[in-house]
Amino acid sequence: MAVVRTEGLVKTYGATRALDDITLTFPDGGFFGLLGPSGSGKTTLLRAIAGFVIPDSGRVFIDDAPVENVPVEAREIGMVFQNYALFPNMTVAGNVGFGLEVRKVPAAERKRRVAEVLDLVQLGELGDRKPHELSGGQRQRVAMARAIVTRPRVLLLDEPLSALDKSLRVEMQIELKRIQREVGITTIFVTHDQEEALTLSDQIGILRDGRLVRHGPPREVYDNPRDPFTAQFLGEANLFSGTPEPGGLRLADGTLIPGAPTATIAVRAEDLRITLDEPAAPIRLRARLRQRIFAGAMGTCVLDWRGNPLKAIGRDQDFAGLPAQGDVWLSWDSADMIPLSEG
Ligand SMILES: Nc1ncnc2c1ncn2[C@@H]1O[C@H](COP(=O)(O)OP(=O)(O)OP(=O)(O)O)[C@@H](O)[C@H]1O
């Protein structure tokens, strides 16, 4: 286990600032999820920690020791990348034990440690198989086993589950979390699946254009996103901006939102209520229902308010009685307004 820390990391490629002054601590034994749109710098940050990318400036520390002079193989970092390549001609046990062989671990100990880690990823019976005789999820477990068998101080995972289909992916998320807990290893995980990041992480960090926009415990960041980017990136948020008045927030169409705390507020899609009749709620807006999307347990209503797209998420029965499209009322509780810092 180890604390990983970056200080003012900058990496540019021509005019692109892939990392723009990243200062961040990844807690000892924690599961840290890095999130951000495509091209925001997630992979570059992982590669800089691993030592594959040399930053223009700034430093990486592992347990308070700077690592710029420590080569990749000596950083004691385990890695699982998106396209983890297993050696096709080696058995599962051979693949997992390879790193130990390179480190000249004696055969008997090697065998014991490979068996131990295969048990941990629940592949104890499959050590003699070749990679092509495994399912995608099993291959992913082998890649995990291979990354942790050398007992690294840090585990870096770059979209390790993205090749798996949805149901296997969810199963593997639970597995991954269990394995990480059992081994207790400091883990930094890159994903662009926000649900995955929220499920797995003790802490999340959100990157945008190479900058760290926010970090903290998932619930804290979700409940109090602070800025419009984070509010819309994490979950589905509807933004409303207007002019603050003593009585509330005056929107462009003249509607007054009583109790709005700031000039820009967000309302989560799950907190919007839709009714055909005018509600008694103090906060209410006239909007147009454009589309109702059925998606199993939860459904989505796509709405339009004065040219702004809005979204409401709910169970199908919440939307029962609504037409496929047409004029509706929107309302929400004042407690569900999230104050945001800028418009
Ligand atoms: N070797 C490179 N040469 C030139 N530009 C690069 C290189 N590696 C990354 N970049 C650029 O740096 C930026 C950050 O890339 P990075 O791969 O870190 O993003 P990401 O958040 O991991 O994206 P994705 O989610 O698509 O994998 C992008 O604009 C990318 O084009």
Ligand as a Chemical Component Dictionary entry (heavy atoms), coordinates in Angstrom:
data_LIG
# 
_chem_comp.id                   LIG 
_chem_comp.type                 NON-POLYMER 
_chem_comp.pdbx_formal_charge   0 
_chem_comp.three_letter_code    LIG 
# 
loop_
_chem_comp_atom.comp_id 
_chem_comp_atom.atom_id 
_chem_comp_atom.alt_atom_id 
_chem_comp_atom.type_symbol 
_chem_comp_atom.charge 
_chem_comp_atom.model_Cartn_x 
_chem_comp_atom.model_Cartn_y 
_chem_comp_atom.model_Cartn_z 
_chem_comp_atom.pdbx_ordinal 
LIG N1  N1  N 0 1.255   10.673 -27.579 1  
LIG C1  C1  C 0 0.460   11.728 -27.824 2  
LIG N2  N2  N 0 0.727   12.588 -28.810 3  
LIG C2  C2  C 0 -0.049  13.652 -29.045 4  
LIG N3  N3  N 0 -1.163  13.949 -28.336 5  
LIG C3  C3  C 0 -1.486  13.131 -27.339 6  
LIG C4  C4  C 0 -0.710  11.975 -27.023 7  
LIG N4  N4  N 0 -1.298  11.343 -25.962 8  
LIG C5  C5  C 0 -2.386  12.074 -25.639 9  
LIG N5  N5  N 0 -2.514  13.148 -26.452 10 
LIG C6  C6  C 0 -3.561  14.181 -26.384 11 
LIG O1  O1  O 0 -3.670  14.585 -25.035 12 
LIG C7  C7  C 0 -5.032  14.762 -24.662 13 
LIG C8  C8  C 0 -5.375  13.863 -23.492 14 
LIG O2  O2  O 0 -5.367  12.501 -23.921 15 
LIG P1  P1  P 0 -5.726  11.273 -22.977 16 
LIG O3  O3  O 0 -5.508  10.027 -23.754 17 
LIG O4  O4  O 0 -4.990  11.420 -21.700 18 
LIG O5  O5  O 0 -7.266  11.523 -22.720 19 
LIG P2  P2  P 0 -8.355  10.570 -22.028 20 
LIG O6  O6  O 0 -9.095  11.414 -21.071 21 
LIG O7  O7  O 0 -7.688  9.345  -21.514 22 
LIG O8  O8  O 0 -9.270  10.230 -23.265 23 
LIG P3  P3  P 0 -10.148 8.902  -23.632 24 
LIG O9  O9  O 0 -11.284 8.874  -22.642 25 
LIG O10 O10 O 0 -10.611 9.181  -25.014 26 
LIG O11 O11 O 0 -9.233  7.715  -23.519 27 
LIG C9  C9  C 0 -5.852  14.481 -25.910 28 
LIG O12 O12 O 0 -6.127  15.707 -26.527 29 
LIG C10 C10 C 0 -4.932  13.627 -26.752 30 
LIG O13 O13 O 0 -5.203  13.791 -28.112 31 
# 
loop_
_chem_comp_bond.comp_id 
_chem_comp_bond.atom_id_1 
_chem_comp_bond.atom_id_2 
_chem_comp_bond.value_order 
_chem_comp_bond.pdbx_ordinal 
LIG N1  C1  SING 1  
LIG C1  N2  SING 2  
LIG C1  C4  DOUB 3  
LIG N2  C2  DOUB 4  
LIG C2  N3  SING 5  
LIG N3  C3  DOUB 6  
LIG C3  C4  SING 7  
LIG C3  N5  SING 8  
LIG C4  N4  SING 9  
LIG N4  C5  DOUB 10 
LIG C5  N5  SING 11 
LIG N5  C6  SING 12 
LIG C6  O1  SING 13 
LIG C6  C10 SING 14 
LIG O1  C7  SING 15 
LIG C7  C8  SING 16 
LIG C7  C9  SING 17 
LIG C8  O2  SING 18 
LIG O2  P1  SING 19 
LIG P1  O3  DOUB 20 
LIG P1  O4  SING 21 
LIG P1  O5  SING 22 
LIG O5  P2  SING 23 
LIG P2  O6  DOUB 24 
LIG P2  O7  SING 25 
LIG P2  O8  SING 26 
LIG O8  P3  SING 27 
LIG P3  O9  DOUB 28 
LIG P3  O10 SING 29 
LIG P3  O11 SING 30 
LIG C9  O12 SING 31 
LIG C9  C10 SING 32 
LIG C10 O13 SING 33 
# 
